[in-house]
């Protein structure tokens, strides 16, 4: 019994501790925004490029979720354009939507970004105008709420729904991605299924790319059967292999120990 309790405790608390330990506690005013090498240099990459990123949010918000953004570069362009939503920009300018030429793979106030999608060449070039149009149509430019949305992840999900060719599976820690406003149903960001959502606080999603997700109070639980992965709040995506092999090994060891005890 004690062994089972211990394993459950480790399963729940160790990932959370690791998350907290890896979130940069540096003052946001001095935290690094340097690129990490995930985006190709424009002068070395003449072709068009579209990339999607996610990084843990600033300060305490990073325990629960990530900030996401989209970067695009036309063929021959000397720099990327980064599209994102920031709450503080809404207070300063009246619009939360930001277009800038910051490094697309820059640290998000000290936190290292993950690359969610990378499309290049003629396919990327064909989507650039549609990205601009989707950004312009974003319906919540004058609104921002950390929970349940609309926020930066609501924005990214909105643009991706108009660009399903990118096939992006936003992480379960992208709180706000399921906020649909007054709508109850919509296509999922990857374009491979549909979702039902009540103001981003409760809902369900089923898609080939994302799998099955359940939204409870803005927190995502899910399973991706095709890629053999589980999805959890705060922790994010957990690949079953090789983690699955580790769990099977633990289960086998416990079963063997039980049999030895009985004999």
ChimeraX commands (.cxc) that place a marker at each C-alpha (Angstrom):
marker #1 position 0.00,0.00,0.00 radius 0.5
marker #1 position 2.77,2.42,0.93 radius 0.5
marker #1 position 4.55,1.64,-2.34 radius 0.5
marker #1 position 1.43,2.50,-4.32 radius 0.5
marker #1 position 0.93,5.77,-2.45 radius 0.5
marker #1 position 4.57,6.63,-3.02 radius 0.5
marker #1 position 4.36,5.98,-6.76 radius 0.5
marker #1 position 1.20,8.05,-7.09 radius 0.5
marker #1 position 2.80,10.89,-5.15 radius 0.5
marker #1 position 5.89,10.80,-7.36 radius 0.5
marker #1 position 3.75,10.75,-10.50 radius 0.5
marker #1 position 1.86,13.84,-9.40 radius 0.5
marker #1 position 4.38,15.97,-7.56 radius 0.5
marker #1 position 7.73,15.34,-9.25 radius 0.5
marker #1 position 6.67,16.79,-12.63 radius 0.5
marker #1 position 5.19,19.83,-10.87 radius 0.5
marker #1 position 8.41,20.37,-8.90 radius 0.5
marker #1 position 10.44,20.11,-12.10 radius 0.5
marker #1 position 8.18,22.64,-13.81 radius 0.5
marker #1 position 8.57,25.13,-10.98 radius 0.5
marker #1 position 12.33,24.60,-10.88 radius 0.5
marker #1 position 12.69,25.24,-14.61 radius 0.5
marker #1 position 10.60,28.41,-14.74 radius 0.5
marker #1 position 12.88,31.40,-14.79 radius 0.5
marker #1 position 12.39,33.50,-11.66 radius 0.5
marker #1 position 14.49,36.37,-13.00 radius 0.5
marker #1 position 13.05,39.89,-13.02 radius 0.5
marker #1 position 11.11,40.18,-16.29 radius 0.5
marker #1 position 12.74,43.56,-16.98 radius 0.5
marker #1 position 16.20,41.99,-17.13 radius 0.5
marker #1 position 15.32,38.43,-18.23 radius 0.5
marker #1 position 16.92,37.13,-21.40 radius 0.5
marker #1 position 15.10,37.50,-24.73 radius 0.5
marker #1 position 17.99,36.02,-26.72 radius 0.5
marker #1 position 17.32,33.53,-29.57 radius 0.5
marker #1 position 18.05,29.86,-28.90 radius 0.5
marker #1 position 18.88,28.70,-32.44 radius 0.5
marker #1 position 15.56,27.18,-33.52 radius 0.5
marker #1 position 14.88,29.71,-36.29 radius 0.5
marker #1 position 17.07,29.82,-39.42 radius 0.5
marker #1 position 18.91,33.07,-40.05 radius 0.5
marker #1 position 17.10,35.11,-42.76 radius 0.5
marker #1 position 20.30,35.89,-44.65 radius 0.5
marker #1 position 21.11,32.17,-44.82 radius 0.5
marker #1 position 17.56,31.08,-45.65 radius 0.5
marker #1 position 16.13,32.84,-48.72 radius 0.5
marker #1 position 12.98,30.69,-48.79 radius 0.5
marker #1 position 9.77,31.56,-46.94 radius 0.5
marker #1 position 9.47,30.28,-43.37 radius 0.5
marker #1 position 6.53,29.89,-40.95 radius 0.5
marker #1 position 7.10,28.74,-37.39 radius 0.5
marker #1 position 4.92,28.34,-34.30 radius 0.5
marker #1 position 6.36,28.50,-30.77 radius 0.5
marker #1 position 5.36,27.99,-27.14 radius 0.5
marker #1 position 7.25,28.91,-23.96 radius 0.5
marker #1 position 6.34,28.93,-20.30 radius 0.5
marker #1 position 4.61,32.18,-19.33 radius 0.5
marker #1 position 6.17,34.83,-17.11 radius 0.5
marker #1 position 6.44,34.31,-13.33 radius 0.5
marker #1 position 3.67,32.36,-11.53 radius 0.5
marker #1 position 1.65,31.99,-14.73 radius 0.5
marker #1 position 4.34,29.69,-16.07 radius 0.5
marker #1 position 3.45,27.03,-13.49 radius 0.5
marker #1 position 0.09,26.63,-15.19 radius 0.5
marker #1 position 0.59,27.52,-18.81 radius 0.5
marker #1 position 2.52,28.71,-21.82 radius 0.5
marker #1 position 2.60,31.73,-24.11 radius 0.5
marker #1 position 2.38,30.95,-27.84 radius 0.5
marker #1 position 3.18,32.93,-30.97 radius 0.5
marker #1 position 3.60,32.67,-34.74 radius 0.5
marker #1 position 6.56,33.86,-36.79 radius 0.5
marker #1 position 6.65,34.29,-40.57 radius 0.5
marker #1 position 9.20,35.38,-43.17 radius 0.5
marker #1 position 8.49,35.84,-46.90 radius 0.5
marker #1 position 11.04,34.62,-49.41 radius 0.5
marker #1 position 14.02,36.96,-49.49 radius 0.5
marker #1 position 12.88,38.99,-46.46 radius 0.5
marker #1 position 15.64,40.28,-44.15 radius 0.5
marker #1 position 13.67,39.58,-40.95 radius 0.5
marker #1 position 10.75,37.67,-39.46 radius 0.5
marker #1 position 7.43,39.13,-38.38 radius 0.5
marker #1 position 6.26,37.77,-35.02 radius 0.5
marker #1 position 2.52,37.75,-34.32 radius 0.5
marker #1 position 1.32,37.45,-30.73 radius 0.5
marker #1 position -0.98,38.89,-28.07 radius 0.5
marker #1 position 0.22,40.65,-24.92 radius 0.5
marker #1 position -2.03,41.88,-22.13 radius 0.5
marker #1 position 0.22,44.79,-21.22 radius 0.5
marker #1 position 0.18,46.05,-24.82 radius 0.5
marker #1 position -3.60,46.27,-24.61 radius 0.5
marker #1 position -3.27,48.64,-21.66 radius 0.5
marker #1 position -0.68,50.72,-23.50 radius 0.5
marker #1 position -2.09,50.88,-27.03 radius 0.5
marker #1 position -5.72,49.72,-26.88 radius 0.5
marker #1 position -4.95,46.55,-28.84 radius 0.5
marker #1 position -3.50,43.30,-27.49 radius 0.5
marker #1 position -2.27,42.20,-30.93 radius 0.5
marker #1 position 1.43,42.78,-31.50 radius 0.5
marker #1 position 3.45,42.52,-34.72 radius 0.5
marker #1 position 7.19,42.87,-34.23 radius 0.5
marker #1 position 10.54,41.88,-35.68 radius 0.5
marker #1 position 11.84,40.36,-32.44 radius 0.5
marker #1 position 13.78,37.09,-32.80 radius 0.5
marker #1 position 11.18,34.40,-33.51 radius 0.5
marker #1 position 12.96,31.88,-31.29 radius 0.5
marker #1 position 13.82,34.34,-28.52 radius 0.5
marker #1 position 13.46,33.27,-24.92 radius 0.5
marker #1 position 10.16,34.36,-23.42 radius 0.5
marker #1 position 11.55,36.42,-20.53 radius 0.5
marker #1 position 14.12,33.76,-19.72 radius 0.5
marker #1 position 12.04,30.70,-20.60 radius 0.5
marker #1 position 13.19,28.53,-23.51 radius 0.5
marker #1 position 10.66,28.17,-26.36 radius 0.5
marker #1 position 9.57,24.89,-27.98 radius 0.5
marker #1 position 9.11,24.72,-31.75 radius 0.5
marker #1 position 5.61,23.43,-32.56 radius 0.5
marker #1 position 5.65,23.81,-36.35 radius 0.5
marker #1 position 8.16,24.63,-39.07 radius 0.5
marker #1 position 7.01,25.06,-42.68 radius 0.5
marker #1 position 9.27,26.35,-45.46 radius 0.5
marker #1 position 9.42,27.03,-49.16 radius 0.5
marker #1 position 6.53,27.42,-51.57 radius 0.5
marker #1 position 4.04,25.91,-49.13 radius 0.5
marker #1 position 4.90,28.55,-46.54 radius 0.5
marker #1 position 4.85,31.39,-49.08 radius 0.5
marker #1 position 1.32,30.44,-50.12 radius 0.5
marker #1 position 0.06,30.84,-46.55 radius 0.5
marker #1 position 1.54,34.24,-45.65 radius 0.5
marker #1 position -1.39,36.35,-46.88 radius 0.5
marker #1 position -3.83,34.10,-45.04 radius 0.5
marker #1 position -1.90,34.57,-41.80 radius 0.5
marker #1 position -2.09,38.35,-42.20 radius 0.5
marker #1 position -5.82,38.13,-42.91 radius 0.5
marker #1 position -6.43,35.89,-39.87 radius 0.5
marker #1 position -4.49,38.29,-37.62 radius 0.5
marker #1 position -6.59,41.19,-38.91 radius 0.5
marker #1 position -9.82,39.26,-38.22 radius 0.5
marker #1 position -8.92,38.35,-34.64 radius 0.5
marker #1 position -12.14,39.31,-32.80 radius 0.5
marker #1 position -10.70,39.92,-29.31 radius 0.5
marker #1 position -8.01,42.51,-30.01 radius 0.5
marker #1 position -9.48,44.84,-27.38 radius 0.5
marker #1 position -9.93,42.13,-24.73 radius 0.5
marker #1 position -7.51,40.15,-22.59 radius 0.5
marker #1 position -7.96,37.73,-19.70 radius 0.5
marker #1 position -5.33,35.35,-18.40 radius 0.5
marker #1 position -8.09,32.84,-17.63 radius 0.5
marker #1 position -10.09,31.44,-19.37 radius 0.5
marker #1 position -9.34,33.75,-22.29 radius 0.5
marker #1 position -9.15,35.50,-24.63 radius 0.5
marker #1 position -5.36,35.57,-24.29 radius 0.5
marker #1 position -2.24,34.82,-26.33 radius 0.5
marker #1 position -3.23,31.19,-26.83 radius 0.5
marker #1 position -6.73,32.19,-27.96 radius 0.5
marker #1 position -5.05,34.34,-30.60 radius 0.5
marker #1 position -2.71,31.61,-31.82 radius 0.5
marker #1 position -5.54,29.07,-31.95 radius 0.5
marker #1 position -7.66,31.56,-33.94 radius 0.5
marker #1 position -4.95,32.04,-36.56 radius 0.5
marker #1 position -4.21,28.31,-36.78 radius 0.5
marker #1 position -7.88,27.51,-37.42 radius 0.5
marker #1 position -7.54,29.60,-40.58 radius 0.5
marker #1 position -4.25,27.86,-41.48 radius 0.5
marker #1 position -5.00,24.15,-40.87 radius 0.5
marker #1 position -2.18,23.20,-43.25 radius 0.5
marker #1 position 0.25,23.77,-40.36 radius 0.5
marker #1 position -1.35,20.86,-38.44 radius 0.5
marker #1 position -0.37,22.31,-35.05 radius 0.5
marker #1 position -1.33,20.44,-31.89 radius 0.5
marker #1 position -1.20,23.22,-29.29 radius 0.5
marker #1 position 0.08,21.94,-25.93 radius 0.5
marker #1 position -2.44,21.18,-23.16 radius 0.5
marker #1 position -0.76,23.94,-21.15 radius 0.5
marker #1 position -1.90,26.54,-23.71 radius 0.5
marker #1 position -4.72,27.75,-21.47 radius 0.5
marker #1 position -7.14,29.85,-23.51 radius 0.5
marker #1 position -6.76,27.87,-26.73 radius 0.5
marker #1 position -10.30,26.51,-26.28 radius 0.5
marker #1 position -11.93,29.90,-25.72 radius 0.5
marker #1 position -14.48,30.40,-28.51 radius 0.5
marker #1 position -16.35,33.42,-27.18 radius 0.5
marker #1 position -20.08,33.05,-27.73 radius 0.5
marker #1 position -19.65,30.16,-30.13 radius 0.5
marker #1 position -20.14,26.66,-28.78 radius 0.5
marker #1 position -18.43,24.72,-31.57 radius 0.5
marker #1 position -15.49,25.20,-33.92 radius 0.5
marker #1 position -12.86,23.33,-35.88 radius 0.5
marker #1 position -9.78,22.51,-33.81 radius 0.5
marker #1 position -6.57,24.47,-34.52 radius 0.5
marker #1 position -5.06,21.58,-36.51 radius 0.5
marker #1 position -8.14,21.39,-38.73 radius 0.5
marker #1 position -8.43,17.63,-38.19 radius 0.5
marker #1 position -11.51,17.57,-35.95 radius 0.5
marker #1 position -13.98,19.62,-33.93 radius 0.5
marker #1 position -14.52,20.86,-30.42 radius 0.5
marker #1 position -17.31,21.96,-28.10 radius 0.5
marker #1 position -16.49,24.65,-25.55 radius 0.5
marker #1 position -18.41,26.78,-23.05 radius 0.5
marker #1 position -16.49,30.06,-22.79 radius 0.5
marker #1 position -13.24,28.13,-22.47 radius 0.5
marker #1 position -14.18,26.75,-19.04 radius 0.5
marker #1 position -15.60,23.37,-20.04 radius 0.5
marker #1 position -15.64,21.34,-23.21 radius 0.5
marker #1 position -14.48,18.39,-25.24 radius 0.5
marker #1 position -12.32,18.03,-28.34 radius 0.5
marker #1 position -11.85,15.15,-30.76 radius 0.5
marker #1 position -9.41,15.25,-33.67 radius 0.5
marker #1 position -6.93,13.11,-35.55 radius 0.5
marker #1 position -4.01,15.40,-34.66 radius 0.5
marker #1 position -4.90,16.39,-31.08 radius 0.5
marker #1 position -6.60,13.16,-30.03 radius 0.5
marker #1 position -9.29,13.46,-27.36 radius 0.5
marker #1 position -9.17,16.32,-24.85 radius 0.5
marker #1 position -11.40,17.22,-21.93 radius 0.5
marker #1 position -11.44,20.82,-20.72 radius 0.5
marker #1 position -12.33,21.34,-17.06 radius 0.5
marker #1 position -12.14,24.93,-15.78 radius 0.5
marker #1 position -9.68,25.72,-18.54 radius 0.5
marker #1 position -7.39,22.80,-17.67 radius 0.5
marker #1 position -6.79,20.13,-20.30 radius 0.5
marker #1 position -6.75,16.36,-19.80 radius 0.5
marker #1 position -6.36,14.17,-22.84 radius 0.5
marker #1 position -4.96,11.24,-24.76 radius 0.5
marker #1 position -3.34,11.15,-28.18 radius 0.5
marker #1 position -3.83,7.56,-29.28 radius 0.5
marker #1 position -1.97,7.93,-32.58 radius 0.5
marker #1 position 1.22,9.21,-30.95 radius 0.5
marker #1 position 0.75,7.29,-27.68 radius 0.5
marker #1 position 0.82,10.31,-25.39 radius 0.5
marker #1 position -1.14,11.63,-22.41 radius 0.5
marker #1 position -1.97,15.28,-21.73 radius 0.5
marker #1 position -2.15,16.89,-18.30 radius 0.5
marker #1 position -2.60,20.36,-16.80 radius 0.5
marker #1 position 0.64,22.07,-15.72 radius 0.5
marker #1 position 2.73,19.03,-16.75 radius 0.5
marker #1 position 1.82,19.15,-20.42 radius 0.5
marker #1 position 2.29,16.31,-22.87 radius 0.5
marker #1 position 3.74,13.02,-21.60 radius 0.5
marker #1 position 4.96,10.57,-24.22 radius 0.5
marker #1 position 4.16,6.97,-23.27 radius 0.5
marker #1 position 7.34,5.72,-24.95 radius 0.5
marker #1 position 9.92,5.48,-23.56 radius 0.5
marker #1 position 8.02,6.60,-20.45 radius 0.5
marker #1 position 5.55,3.80,-21.11 radius 0.5
marker #1 position 8.34,1.25,-21.01 radius 0.5
marker #1 position 9.50,2.68,-17.68 radius 0.5
marker #1 position 6.01,2.41,-16.20 radius 0.5
marker #1 position 5.67,-1.14,-17.47 radius 0.5
marker #1 position 9.02,-1.99,-15.89 radius 0.5
marker #1 position 7.89,-0.54,-12.56 radius 0.5
marker #1 position 4.60,-2.43,-12.75 radius 0.5
marker #1 position 6.43,-5.67,-13.56 radius 0.5
marker #1 position 8.80,-5.15,-10.64 radius 0.5
marker #1 position 5.91,-4.52,-8.24 radius 0.5
marker #1 position 4.10,-7.63,-9.49 radius 0.5
marker #1 position 7.24,-9.73,-9.07 radius 0.5
marker #1 position 7.78,-8.35,-5.57 radius 0.5
marker #1 position 4.18,-9.21,-4.62 radius 0.5
marker #1 position 4.58,-12.78,-5.86 radius 0.5
marker #1 position 7.82,-13.21,-3.93 radius 0.5
marker #1 position 6.13,-11.91,-0.78 radius 0.5
marker #1 position 3.32,-14.46,-1.16 radius 0.5
marker #1 position 5.75,-17.31,-1.52 radius 0.5
marker link #1:1,2 radius 0.2
marker link #1:2,3 radius 0.2
marker link #1:3,4 radius 0.2
marker link #1:4,5 radius 0.2
marker link #1:5,6 radius 0.2
marker link #1:6,7 radius 0.2
marker link #1:7,8 radius 0.2
marker link #1:8,9 radius 0.2
marker link #1:9,10 radius 0.2
marker link #1:10,11 radius 0.2
marker link #1:11,12 radius 0.2
marker link #1:12,13 radius 0.2
marker link #1:13,14 radius 0.2
marker link #1:14,15 radius 0.2
marker link #1:15,16 radius 0.2
marker link #1:16,17 radius 0.2
marker link #1:17,18 radius 0.2
marker link #1:18,19 radius 0.2
marker link #1:19,20 radius 0.2
marker link #1:20,21 radius 0.2
marker link #1:21,22 radius 0.2
marker link #1:22,23 radius 0.2
marker link #1:23,24 radius 0.2
marker link #1:24,25 radius 0.2
marker link #1:25,26 radius 0.2
marker link #1:26,27 radius 0.2
marker link #1:27,28 radius 0.2
marker link #1:28,29 radius 0.2
marker link #1:29,30 radius 0.2
marker link #1:30,31 radius 0.2
marker link #1:31,32 radius 0.2
marker link #1:32,33 radius 0.2
marker link #1:33,34 radius 0.2
marker link #1:34,35 radius 0.2
marker link #1:35,36 radius 0.2
marker link #1:36,37 radius 0.2
marker link #1:37,38 radius 0.2
marker link #1:38,39 radius 0.2
marker link #1:39,40 radius 0.2
marker link #1:40,41 radius 0.2
marker link #1:41,42 radius 0.2
marker link #1:42,43 radius 0.2
marker link #1:43,44 radius 0.2
marker link #1:44,45 radius 0.2
marker link #1:45,46 radius 0.2
marker link #1:46,47 radius 0.2
marker link #1:47,48 radius 0.2
marker link #1:48,49 radius 0.2
marker link #1:49,50 radius 0.2
marker link #1:50,51 radius 0.2
marker link #1:51,52 radius 0.2
marker link #1:52,53 radius 0.2
marker link #1:53,54 radius 0.2
marker link #1:54,55 radius 0.2
marker link #1:55,56 radius 0.2
marker link #1:56,57 radius 0.2
marker link #1:57,58 radius 0.2
marker link #1:58,59 radius 0.2
marker link #1:59,60 radius 0.2
marker link #1:60,61 radius 0.2
marker link #1:61,62 radius 0.2
marker link #1:62,63 radius 0.2
marker link #1:63,64 radius 0.2
marker link #1:64,65 radius 0.2
marker link #1:65,66 radius 0.2
marker link #1:66,67 radius 0.2
marker link #1:67,68 radius 0.2
marker link #1:68,69 radius 0.2
marker link #1:69,70 radius 0.2
marker link #1:70,71 radius 0.2
marker link #1:71,72 radius 0.2
marker link #1:72,73 radius 0.2
marker link #1:73,74 radius 0.2
marker link #1:74,75 radius 0.2
marker link #1:75,76 radius 0.2
marker link #1:76,77 radius 0.2
marker link #1:77,78 radius 0.2
marker link #1:78,79 radius 0.2
marker link #1:79,80 radius 0.2
marker link #1:80,81 radius 0.2
marker link #1:81,82 radius 0.2
marker link #1:82,83 radius 0.2
marker link #1:83,84 radius 0.2
marker link #1:84,85 radius 0.2
marker link #1:85,86 radius 0.2
marker link #1:86,87 radius 0.2
marker link #1:87,88 radius 0.2
marker link #1:88,89 radius 0.2
marker link #1:89,90 radius 0.2
marker link #1:90,91 radius 0.2
marker link #1:91,92 radius 0.2
marker link #1:92,93 radius 0.2
marker link #1:93,94 radius 0.2
marker link #1:94,95 radius 0.2
marker link #1:95,96 radius 0.2
marker link #1:96,97 radius 0.2
marker link #1:97,98 radius 0.2
marker link #1:98,99 radius 0.2
marker link #1:99,100 radius 0.2
marker link #1:100,101 radius 0.2
marker link #1:101,102 radius 0.2
marker link #1:102,103 radius 0.2
marker link #1:103,104 radius 0.2
marker link #1:104,105 radius 0.2
marker link #1:105,106 radius 0.2
marker link #1:106,107 radius 0.2
marker link #1:107,108 radius 0.2
marker link #1:108,109 radius 0.2
marker link #1:109,110 radius 0.2
marker link #1:110,111 radius 0.2
marker link #1:111,112 radius 0.2
marker link #1:112,113 radius 0.2
marker link #1:113,114 radius 0.2
marker link #1:114,115 radius 0.2
marker link #1:115,116 radius 0.2
marker link #1:116,117 radius 0.2
marker link #1:117,118 radius 0.2
marker link #1:118,119 radius 0.2
marker link #1:119,120 radius 0.2
marker link #1:120,121 radius 0.2
marker link #1:121,122 radius 0.2
marker link #1:122,123 radius 0.2
marker link #1:123,124 radius 0.2
marker link #1:124,125 radius 0.2
marker link #1:125,126 radius 0.2
marker link #1:126,127 radius 0.2
marker link #1:127,128 radius 0.2
marker link #1:128,129 radius 0.2
marker link #1:129,130 radius 0.2
marker link #1:130,131 radius 0.2
marker link #1:131,132 radius 0.2
marker link #1:132,133 radius 0.2
marker link #1:133,134 radius 0.2
marker link #1:134,135 radius 0.2
marker link #1:135,136 radius 0.2
marker link #1:136,137 radius 0.2
marker link #1:137,138 radius 0.2
marker link #1:138,139 radius 0.2
marker link #1:139,140 radius 0.2
marker link #1:140,141 radius 0.2
marker link #1:141,142 radius 0.2
marker link #1:142,143 radius 0.2
marker link #1:143,144 radius 0.2
marker link #1:144,145 radius 0.2
marker link #1:145,146 radius 0.2
marker link #1:146,147 radius 0.2
marker link #1:147,148 radius 0.2
marker link #1:148,149 radius 0.2
marker link #1:149,150 radius 0.2
marker link #1:150,151 radius 0.2
marker link #1:151,152 radius 0.2
marker link #1:152,153 radius 0.2
marker link #1:153,154 radius 0.2
marker link #1:154,155 radius 0.2
marker link #1:155,156 radius 0.2
marker link #1:156,157 radius 0.2
marker link #1:157,158 radius 0.2
marker link #1:158,159 radius 0.2
marker link #1:159,160 radius 0.2
marker link #1:160,161 radius 0.2
marker link #1:161,162 radius 0.2
marker link #1:162,163 radius 0.2
marker link #1:163,164 radius 0.2
marker link #1:164,165 radius 0.2
marker link #1:165,166 radius 0.2
marker link #1:166,167 radius 0.2
marker link #1:167,168 radius 0.2
marker link #1:168,169 radius 0.2
marker link #1:169,170 radius 0.2
marker link #1:170,171 radius 0.2
marker link #1:171,172 radius 0.2
marker link #1:172,173 radius 0.2
marker link #1:173,174 radius 0.2
marker link #1:174,175 radius 0.2
marker link #1:175,176 radius 0.2
marker link #1:176,177 radius 0.2
marker link #1:177,178 radius 0.2
marker link #1:178,179 radius 0.2
marker link #1:179,180 radius 0.2
marker link #1:180,181 radius 0.2
marker link #1:181,182 radius 0.2
marker link #1:182,183 radius 0.2
marker link #1:183,184 radius 0.2
marker link #1:184,185 radius 0.2
marker link #1:185,186 radius 0.2
marker link #1:186,187 radius 0.2
marker link #1:187,188 radius 0.2
marker link #1:188,189 radius 0.2
marker link #1:189,190 radius 0.2
marker link #1:190,191 radius 0.2
marker link #1:191,192 radius 0.2
marker link #1:192,193 radius 0.2
marker link #1:193,194 radius 0.2
marker link #1:194,195 radius 0.2
marker link #1:195,196 radius 0.2
marker link #1:196,197 radius 0.2
marker link #1:197,198 radius 0.2
marker link #1:198,199 radius 0.2
marker link #1:199,200 radius 0.2
marker link #1:200,201 radius 0.2
marker link #1:201,202 radius 0.2
marker link #1:202,203 radius 0.2
marker link #1:203,204 radius 0.2
marker link #1:204,205 radius 0.2
marker link #1:205,206 radius 0.2
marker link #1:206,207 radius 0.2
marker link #1:207,208 radius 0.2
marker link #1:208,209 radius 0.2
marker link #1:209,210 radius 0.2
marker link #1:210,211 radius 0.2
marker link #1:211,212 radius 0.2
marker link #1:212,213 radius 0.2
marker link #1:213,214 radius 0.2
marker link #1:214,215 radius 0.2
marker link #1:215,216 radius 0.2
marker link #1:216,217 radius 0.2
marker link #1:217,218 radius 0.2
marker link #1:218,219 radius 0.2
marker link #1:219,220 radius 0.2
marker link #1:220,221 radius 0.2
marker link #1:221,222 radius 0.2
marker link #1:222,223 radius 0.2
marker link #1:223,224 radius 0.2
marker link #1:224,225 radius 0.2
marker link #1:225,226 radius 0.2
marker link #1:226,227 radius 0.2
marker link #1:227,228 radius 0.2
marker link #1:228,229 radius 0.2
marker link #1:229,230 radius 0.2
marker link #1:230,231 radius 0.2
marker link #1:231,232 radius 0.2
marker link #1:232,233 radius 0.2
marker link #1:233,234 radius 0.2
marker link #1:234,235 radius 0.2
marker link #1:235,236 radius 0.2
marker link #1:236,237 radius 0.2
marker link #1:237,238 radius 0.2
marker link #1:238,239 radius 0.2
marker link #1:239,240 radius 0.2
marker link #1:240,241 radius 0.2
marker link #1:241,242 radius 0.2
marker link #1:242,243 radius 0.2
marker link #1:243,244 radius 0.2
marker link #1:244,245 radius 0.2
marker link #1:245,246 radius 0.2
marker link #1:246,247 radius 0.2
marker link #1:247,248 radius 0.2
marker link #1:248,249 radius 0.2
marker link #1:249,250 radius 0.2
marker link #1:250,251 radius 0.2
marker link #1:251,252 radius 0.2
marker link #1:252,253 radius 0.2
marker link #1:253,254 radius 0.2
marker link #1:254,255 radius 0.2
marker link #1:255,256 radius 0.2
marker link #1:256,257 radius 0.2
marker link #1:257,258 radius 0.2
marker link #1:258,259 radius 0.2
marker link #1:259,260 radius 0.2
marker link #1:260,261 radius 0.2
marker link #1:261,262 radius 0.2
marker link #1:262,263 radius 0.2
view
